[in-house]
């Protein structure tokens, strides 16, 4: 099983002066000017995301045709790309997007939107069937959130059932791809199900109104989705923008460790 990256990333952050608690307490405060535009910017105060060296995007079919070379040239360092939902849906732009990101030399990872109306094994089978290993440069992502907008699946199992289902899915994915998955989550889902659990996984957290440290109880995070209204060259309309917790040097070391 693929265990090394979490150790490497945590060690790299510690060596760069970060503690495990203050995961994103970077000393790179010289980066103050926003790297990308934002159609609805939030004032995060002194702990704003532009302190971070490494920014990336997450995309799906709703972003339309993407000029991946322009995005990379603008400063985008990575991309999370929607691949599948539940047990029977594939994002129609997935193959085009991952191949475009790869052609532009951009580290990328596919993500799966989890539905609680089908089993973990059904969803793992679907993901594996539709996501080739060549599309998984960075570790694959489990998108774990409540399905507020779903017309067909609003099921909310109890926390123990949720955690067991997610664990089963991730175990299957890790066994197949040889990389430990990243967990993407939202404030309410994390509060309801994940606090105090899965500490040996990287977390990618959504927090578009406040710093993650203020709303994710005791959670060490690796990626922070800080806006859904970002403006990025090569991407039409609003897009999500994310930052990596560590420095550029940390990032390069981590990418090297997960792409061996």
Secondary structure as a PSIPRED ss2 file (coil, helix, strand):
# PSIPRED VFORMAT (PSIPRED V4.0)

   1 X C   1.000  0.000  0.000
   2 X C   1.000  0.000  0.000
   3 X C   1.000  0.000  0.000
   4 X H   0.000  1.000  0.000
   5 X H   0.000  1.000  0.000
   6 X H   0.000  1.000  0.000
   7 X H   0.000  1.000  0.000
   8 X H   0.000  1.000  0.000
   9 X H   0.000  1.000  0.000
  10 X H   0.000  1.000  0.000
  11 X H   0.000  1.000  0.000
  12 X H   0.000  1.000  0.000
  13 X H   0.000  1.000  0.000
  14 X H   0.000  1.000  0.000
  15 X H   0.000  1.000  0.000
  16 X C   1.000  0.000  0.000
  17 X C   1.000  0.000  0.000
  18 X C   1.000  0.000  0.000
  19 X C   1.000  0.000  0.000
  20 X C   1.000  0.000  0.000
  21 X C   1.000  0.000  0.000
  22 X C   1.000  0.000  0.000
  23 X C   1.000  0.000  0.000
  24 X C   1.000  0.000  0.000
  25 X C   1.000  0.000  0.000
  26 X C   1.000  0.000  0.000
  27 X C   1.000  0.000  0.000
  28 X C   1.000  0.000  0.000
  29 X C   1.000  0.000  0.000
  30 X C   1.000  0.000  0.000
  31 X C   1.000  0.000  0.000
  32 X C   1.000  0.000  0.000
  33 X C   1.000  0.000  0.000
  34 X C   1.000  0.000  0.000
  35 X C   1.000  0.000  0.000
  36 X C   1.000  0.000  0.000
  37 X E   0.000  0.000  1.000
  38 X E   0.000  0.000  1.000
  39 X C   1.000  0.000  0.000
  40 X C   1.000  0.000  0.000
  41 X C   1.000  0.000  0.000
  42 X C   1.000  0.000  0.000
  43 X C   1.000  0.000  0.000
  44 X C   1.000  0.000  0.000
  45 X H   0.000  1.000  0.000
  46 X H   0.000  1.000  0.000
  47 X H   0.000  1.000  0.000
  48 X C   1.000  0.000  0.000
  49 X H   0.000  1.000  0.000
  50 X H   0.000  1.000  0.000
  51 X H   0.000  1.000  0.000
  52 X C   1.000  0.000  0.000
  53 X C   1.000  0.000  0.000
  54 X C   1.000  0.000  0.000
  55 X E   0.000  0.000  1.000
  56 X E   0.000  0.000  1.000
  57 X E   0.000  0.000  1.000
  58 X E   0.000  0.000  1.000
  59 X E   0.000  0.000  1.000
  60 X C   1.000  0.000  0.000
  61 X H   0.000  1.000  0.000
  62 X H   0.000  1.000  0.000
  63 X H   0.000  1.000  0.000
  64 X C   1.000  0.000  0.000
  65 X C   1.000  0.000  0.000
  66 X C   1.000  0.000  0.000
  67 X C   1.000  0.000  0.000
  68 X H   0.000  1.000  0.000
  69 X H   0.000  1.000  0.000
  70 X H   0.000  1.000  0.000
  71 X H   0.000  1.000  0.000
  72 X H   0.000  1.000  0.000
  73 X H   0.000  1.000  0.000
  74 X H   0.000  1.000  0.000
  75 X C   1.000  0.000  0.000
  76 X E   0.000  0.000  1.000
  77 X E   0.000  0.000  1.000
  78 X E   0.000  0.000  1.000
  79 X E   0.000  0.000  1.000
  80 X E   0.000  0.000  1.000
  81 X E   0.000  0.000  1.000
  82 X E   0.000  0.000  1.000
  83 X E   0.000  0.000  1.000
  84 X E   0.000  0.000  1.000
  85 X E   0.000  0.000  1.000
  86 X C   1.000  0.000  0.000
  87 X C   1.000  0.000  0.000
  88 X C   1.000  0.000  0.000
  89 X E   0.000  0.000  1.000
  90 X E   0.000  0.000  1.000
  91 X C   1.000  0.000  0.000
  92 X C   1.000  0.000  0.000
  93 X C   1.000  0.000  0.000
  94 X H   0.000  1.000  0.000
  95 X H   0.000  1.000  0.000
  96 X H   0.000  1.000  0.000
  97 X H   0.000  1.000  0.000
  98 X H   0.000  1.000  0.000
  99 X H   0.000  1.000  0.000
 100 X H   0.000  1.000  0.000
 101 X H   0.000  1.000  0.000
 102 X H   0.000  1.000  0.000
 103 X H   0.000  1.000  0.000
 104 X C   1.000  0.000  0.000
 105 X C   1.000  0.000  0.000
 106 X C   1.000  0.000  0.000
 107 X E   0.000  0.000  1.000
 108 X E   0.000  0.000  1.000
 109 X E   0.000  0.000  1.000
 110 X E   0.000  0.000  1.000
 111 X E   0.000  0.000  1.000
 112 X E   0.000  0.000  1.000
 113 X E   0.000  0.000  1.000
 114 X C   1.000  0.000  0.000
 115 X C   1.000  0.000  0.000
 116 X C   1.000  0.000  0.000
 117 X C   1.000  0.000  0.000
 118 X C   1.000  0.000  0.000
 119 X C   1.000  0.000  0.000
 120 X H   0.000  1.000  0.000
 121 X H   0.000  1.000  0.000
 122 X H   0.000  1.000  0.000
 123 X H   0.000  1.000  0.000
 124 X H   0.000  1.000  0.000
 125 X H   0.000  1.000  0.000
 126 X H   0.000  1.000  0.000
 127 X H   0.000  1.000  0.000
 128 X H   0.000  1.000  0.000
 129 X H   0.000  1.000  0.000
 130 X H   0.000  1.000  0.000
 131 X C   1.000  0.000  0.000
 132 X C   1.000  0.000  0.000
 133 X H   0.000  1.000  0.000
 134 X H   0.000  1.000  0.000
 135 X H   0.000  1.000  0.000
 136 X C   1.000  0.000  0.000
 137 X C   1.000  0.000  0.000
 138 X C   1.000  0.000  0.000
 139 X C   1.000  0.000  0.000
 140 X C   1.000  0.000  0.000
 141 X E   0.000  0.000  1.000
 142 X E   0.000  0.000  1.000
 143 X E   0.000  0.000  1.000
 144 X E   0.000  0.000  1.000
 145 X C   1.000  0.000  0.000
 146 X C   1.000  0.000  0.000
 147 X C   1.000  0.000  0.000
 148 X C   1.000  0.000  0.000
 149 X C   1.000  0.000  0.000
 150 X C   1.000  0.000  0.000
 151 X C   1.000  0.000  0.000
 152 X C   1.000  0.000  0.000
 153 X C   1.000  0.000  0.000
 154 X C   1.000  0.000  0.000
 155 X C   1.000  0.000  0.000
 156 X C   1.000  0.000  0.000
 157 X C   1.000  0.000  0.000
 158 X C   1.000  0.000  0.000
 159 X H   0.000  1.000  0.000
 160 X H   0.000  1.000  0.000
 161 X H   0.000  1.000  0.000
 162 X H   0.000  1.000  0.000
 163 X H   0.000  1.000  0.000
 164 X H   0.000  1.000  0.000
 165 X H   0.000  1.000  0.000
 166 X H   0.000  1.000  0.000
 167 X H   0.000  1.000  0.000
 168 X H   0.000  1.000  0.000
 169 X H   0.000  1.000  0.000
 170 X H   0.000  1.000  0.000
 171 X H   0.000  1.000  0.000
 172 X H   0.000  1.000  0.000
 173 X H   0.000  1.000  0.000
 174 X H   0.000  1.000  0.000
 175 X H   0.000  1.000  0.000
 176 X H   0.000  1.000  0.000
 177 X H   0.000  1.000  0.000
 178 X C   1.000  0.000  0.000
 179 X C   1.000  0.000  0.000
 180 X C   1.000  0.000  0.000
 181 X C   1.000  0.000  0.000
 182 X E   0.000  0.000  1.000
 183 X E   0.000  0.000  1.000
 184 X E   0.000  0.000  1.000
 185 X E   0.000  0.000  1.000
 186 X C   1.000  0.000  0.000
 187 X H   0.000  1.000  0.000
 188 X H   0.000  1.000  0.000
 189 X H   0.000  1.000  0.000
 190 X H   0.000  1.000  0.000
 191 X H   0.000  1.000  0.000
 192 X H   0.000  1.000  0.000
 193 X H   0.000  1.000  0.000
 194 X H   0.000  1.000  0.000
 195 X C   1.000  0.000  0.000
 196 X C   1.000  0.000  0.000
 197 X C   1.000  0.000  0.000
 198 X C   1.000  0.000  0.000
 199 X C   1.000  0.000  0.000
 200 X C   1.000  0.000  0.000
 201 X C   1.000  0.000  0.000
 202 X C   1.000  0.000  0.000
 203 X E   0.000  0.000  1.000
 204 X E   0.000  0.000  1.000
 205 X E   0.000  0.000  1.000
 206 X E   0.000  0.000  1.000
 207 X C   1.000  0.000  0.000
 208 X C   1.000  0.000  0.000
 209 X C   1.000  0.000  0.000
 210 X C   1.000  0.000  0.000
 211 X C   1.000  0.000  0.000
 212 X H   0.000  1.000  0.000
 213 X H   0.000  1.000  0.000
 214 X H   0.000  1.000  0.000
 215 X H   0.000  1.000  0.000
 216 X C   1.000  0.000  0.000
 217 X C   1.000  0.000  0.000
 218 X C   1.000  0.000  0.000
 219 X C   1.000  0.000  0.000
 220 X C   1.000  0.000  0.000
 221 X C   1.000  0.000  0.000
 222 X C   1.000  0.000  0.000
 223 X E   0.000  0.000  1.000
 224 X E   0.000  0.000  1.000
 225 X E   0.000  0.000  1.000
 226 X E   0.000  0.000  1.000
 227 X E   0.000  0.000  1.000
 228 X E   0.000  0.000  1.000
 229 X E   0.000  0.000  1.000
 230 X E   0.000  0.000  1.000
 231 X E   0.000  0.000  1.000
 232 X C   1.000  0.000  0.000
 233 X C   1.000  0.000  0.000
 234 X C   1.000  0.000  0.000
 235 X C   1.000  0.000  0.000
 236 X C   1.000  0.000  0.000
 237 X C   1.000  0.000  0.000
 238 X C   1.000  0.000  0.000
 239 X E   0.000  0.000  1.000
 240 X E   0.000  0.000  1.000
 241 X E   0.000  0.000  1.000
 242 X E   0.000  0.000  1.000
 243 X E   0.000  0.000  1.000
 244 X E   0.000  0.000  1.000
 245 X C   1.000  0.000  0.000
 246 X C   1.000  0.000  0.000
 247 X C   1.000  0.000  0.000
 248 X H   0.000  1.000  0.000
 249 X H   0.000  1.000  0.000
 250 X H   0.000  1.000  0.000
 251 X H   0.000  1.000  0.000
 252 X H   0.000  1.000  0.000
 253 X H   0.000  1.000  0.000
 254 X H   0.000  1.000  0.000
 255 X H   0.000  1.000  0.000
 256 X H   0.000  1.000  0.000
 257 X H   0.000  1.000  0.000
 258 X H   0.000  1.000  0.000
 259 X C   1.000  0.000  0.000
 260 X C   1.000  0.000  0.000
